[in-house]
Amino acid sequence: MTQISFTSDGFVVDAAVVGAAFGFPASEIPGRLRAGEITSRCEAGQDEDAGRWRLTFFSGGRALRLVVDQAGTILTRTTYPAHPPAAGDLHLLATKARK
């Protein structure tokens, strides 16, 4: 498998990519996702960013942000201190994006 692939259900990211960012073995990533210890968000690029997606993973006060193209090529990879947005914040972001 390439590091990131796009399917009809969305993106599939190799567990080794996420694990490396948070210091977990790849084998632990599926369980941590199911348990909600790792959460994620996907945002589609618009206008000059069309054809790109921003995939952000959150865990333990850290974030991994990947910007990928249609082929699943990682264009940028960034880790930084962060906390996932609250559900209300996501609704607010979605509302602002529609305006």
C-alpha positions as CSV (number, residue, x, y, z in Angstrom):
1,M,0.0,0.0,0.0
2,T,1.2,3.5,-0.7
3,Q,1.2,5.8,2.3
4,I,-2.2,7.3,1.4
5,S,-4.8,6.1,-0.9
6,F,-8.2,7.5,-1.9
7,T,-11.2,5.1,-1.9
8,S,-15.0,5.6,-2.4
9,D,-15.2,5.7,1.4
10,G,-12.5,8.4,1.8
11,F,-8.8,8.4,2.5
12,V,-6.8,5.4,3.9
13,V,-3.6,6.5,5.6
14,D,-0.9,4.0,6.4
15,A,-0.8,3.4,10.2
16,A,3.0,3.8,10.1
17,V,2.6,7.5,9.0
18,V,0.3,8.3,11.9
19,G,2.2,6.1,14.4
20,A,5.5,7.8,13.6
21,A,4.0,11.3,14.3
22,F,2.7,10.3,17.7
23,G,5.3,7.8,18.8
24,F,3.1,4.7,18.6
25,P,3.8,1.4,16.8
26,A,1.7,1.1,13.6
27,S,0.0,-2.0,15.1
28,E,-1.6,0.2,17.8
29,I,-3.1,2.8,15.5
30,P,-6.4,1.0,14.6
31,G,-7.2,0.3,18.3
32,R,-6.4,3.9,19.3
33,L,-8.7,5.2,16.5
34,R,-11.5,2.9,17.6
35,A,-11.0,4.0,21.2
36,G,-11.1,7.7,20.2
37,E,-7.5,8.3,21.5
38,I,-6.7,9.5,18.0
39,T,-9.2,11.6,16.1
40,S,-9.1,13.1,12.6
41,R,-10.5,15.7,10.3
42,C,-10.5,15.9,6.5
43,E,-10.8,19.2,4.7
44,A,-11.1,19.6,0.9
45,G,-9.2,22.4,-0.8
46,Q,-11.2,25.0,-2.7
47,D,-10.3,27.5,-5.4
48,E,-6.5,27.5,-5.9
49,D,-6.3,24.5,-3.5
50,A,-8.8,22.4,-5.4
51,G,-7.5,18.8,-5.8
52,R,-5.7,18.9,-2.4
53,W,-6.9,17.7,0.9
54,R,-5.8,18.5,4.5
55,L,-5.9,15.5,6.8
56,T,-5.3,16.3,10.4
57,F,-4.9,13.7,13.2
58,F,-5.0,14.6,16.9
59,S,-3.7,12.7,19.9
60,G,-2.4,13.6,23.3
61,G,-2.1,17.3,22.7
62,R,-0.4,16.9,19.4
63,A,-1.5,17.1,15.8
64,L,-0.3,15.7,12.5
65,R,-1.3,17.6,9.4
66,L,-0.9,16.1,6.0
67,V,-1.7,18.0,2.8
68,V,-2.2,15.5,0.0
69,D,-3.0,15.6,-3.7
70,Q,-5.5,13.4,-5.7
71,A,-2.9,10.7,-6.1
72,G,-2.3,10.5,-2.3
73,T,1.1,12.1,-2.5
74,I,2.0,13.8,0.7
75,L,2.8,17.4,-0.2
76,T,3.5,18.7,3.3
77,R,3.7,16.9,6.7
78,T,3.6,19.0,9.9
79,T,3.3,18.1,13.6
80,Y,2.5,20.7,16.2
81,P,1.0,21.1,19.7
82,A,-2.8,21.1,19.4
83,H,-6.1,19.9,20.8
84,P,-9.0,18.7,18.6
85,P,-11.8,21.2,18.1
86,A,-14.9,20.7,20.1
87,A,-18.0,19.5,18.2
88,G,-19.5,23.0,18.4
89,D,-16.3,24.5,16.9
90,L,-16.6,22.1,13.9
91,H,-20.2,23.2,13.3
92,L,-19.1,26.8,13.5
93,L,-16.3,26.2,10.9
94,A,-18.7,24.4,8.6
95,T,-21.2,27.3,8.9
96,K,-18.5,29.9,8.1
97,A,-17.3,27.8,5.1
98,R,-20.8,27.9,3.6
99,K,-21.0,31.7,3.6
